[in-house]
Each structure stands twice: as structure tokens, then as C-alpha cells.
Amino acid sequence: MVIATPGRLSDLIEKKKINPSMCKYLVLDEADRLFEIGFDGEVRKILDKLTNQHQTLIFSSTMPKKIQEYAKKCLFNPVVVNVGRAGSANLNVIQDVEFVKDECKLIQILDTLQKTAPPVLIFCENKNDVDEIHEYLLLKGVDACSIHGDKDQEERNQPLREFRAGLKDVLIATDIVSKGLDFPEIEHVINYDMPKEIESYVLRIGRTGRLGKLGIATTFINRNLDEAILLDLKHLLIESSQVVPPFLNSIQESDPSLAFQECSFCGGLGHKLNQCHKFENQKMKVLLNKQNESLNDNLKLIGINKN
């Protein structure tokens, strides 16, 4: 068994350190994330090398359009197995959505931490908020640790070890820990910020309510958020039979007939394709790639002319 990132596995195959003809099973875990960060080219390289008969399995907590199209192109007679709707929330998680102004969120954290016993996981959209909350909680006497992308590997591993061992009661983090890490004892997840995409919200709250246990997810929202993500959240709460706060209930779709139709790109319930952040981000990546390719072609031409 070999466990690797697509880039490293592709490199090992190229260097003939691994014989791809021996492969019987290829498993792509967290596939939505793999394609989101641009590993699709590496994955295709690996598949091209697996010439012998094998079985490919793709696992993903969300099923955006890109993965569906990829599966149809690359897999022979694929079978889809859904546990609930792809992208739906874990029904073992009580979703508590609170209207909190930006200037009050830091103070509200202390009250929110009283809902359950530790350990508690707090998610933030940006690294500065992670550091600010960490410092604030330490000043208030809370045993807290933090992790984000600006920390080196050991600075990430240390708080994770302490949090798992019960030495720290609270872990504050960006989405770096929203996938692939299992904390079975967590009863409470706090979203200091509502993420820009509903898939990220589903992944975050999925850190609790695991192995059949009940969990709580508290999310701070306010009027500064984009209406499309608020509609996504509203319909996700309705789908999960959760309490919808009055502020969210007051937000209505421009076209009510589309309220519970999935976005054709990402599968979100509260927006159409022309309002999809993920689709816009994908278009921007494609545009940037084309611009880079054009720039490289021009540089090659310049080099040829110089010679």
C-alpha cells in the first residue's frame, strides 16, 4: 500500500521507484479538494500509467460538477454511492446560527464556549483572526492553541498533539484542519466567520457529531456576508430540519422556484450558477492559466528571436 500526494506519486512512477502495473486499487480521497487545488493534471498522469486492470475509487464529502465530469471521462461504468445528499450536513450536528456584529464577535466567543465542555474547535477565515482569538483567550485564562498556514510543520504538529492529548481545551484554526483530521471527542465547533462556500461550512461542522455522537456547531453571521452564501446556509438548515433564525428567514430568493434546486456546478442549494463563488473562482483560475501560457509562449518567441 502506498499513500501519497498526486505530485509525489507521479514523480515516483516517473523515476521507476514504483511499478504501476502492480496496482490493483487506486483510491482518491478528498477528491473535491484535490481538483480544487489543481492536482487534476497529476491524477491524469497517474491514471495514464496504470495500464493493467484495476479498480478506481473516488471519495468526496461534496460532489461538484468537475468531479462528476471527471468520473464520467476517466472511469469505466462508474457506480455512485451516496450517504445522504452529497454536500448535505451531518444530521448528528445541532446547527446554531447567531447574528453577531463584527465588533462583538470576539467577546461573544467566551459566552459561546460555555455551551459545552472542552475540547472545542474554532474556525476562522483568516490567519490574523486566529492569532487575535488565541491571544484573547490566553489573556482570559483559557487553555488554547492555534494553527494556520503561516506556521511551519513543527508549529502545526505541536498544537495538534496537545489538543489531541487533552492538554489544550480549545484549538483555533483556519480551514487547514477542516478536512482529513479526526478529533472524535469534539462536541462543539464554532465558526467565527461564515466561510465563503457552503461546502467549507459542511466540512467544518463535520468535525463534530462523529461516530454517531451528537455535536453542536455555532456559526456567527451578520449583514456583511454575501446574500448567496446566506441563502445556501438557510436552505441547508431547512434540509437538516434545524432552526432557521429570523434574520435568515427574512432573506428571499429572487426566483423562489429555484430555492431547493442544486447549483449545477457546486451543488449548493441557495444560489444559481451565476452567483456561484466556486464557479467564479474556477473561471479565474482558467483565465490565469491561459494568461500564463500566453506569457510563456511570448517569452519563448523572444528567446528564439534573440538567438
Secondary structure, DSSP 8 states (H G I E B T S, - for coil): -----HHHHHHHHHTTSS-GGG--EEEE-SHHHHHHTT-HHHHHHHHHH--S--EEEE--SS--HHHHHHHHHHSSS-----SSSTT---TTEEEEEEE--GGGHHHHHHHHGGGS-S-EEEE-SSHHHHHHHHHHHHHTT--EEEE-TTS-HHHHHHHHHHHHTTS-SEEEE-GGGSSS---TT--EEEESS--SSHHHHHHHHTTSS-TT--EEEEEEE-TTS-HHHHHHHHHHHHHTT----HHHHT---SSGGGTTS--TTT--SS--GGG-HHHHHHHHHHHHHHHHHHHHHHHHHHHHHH-
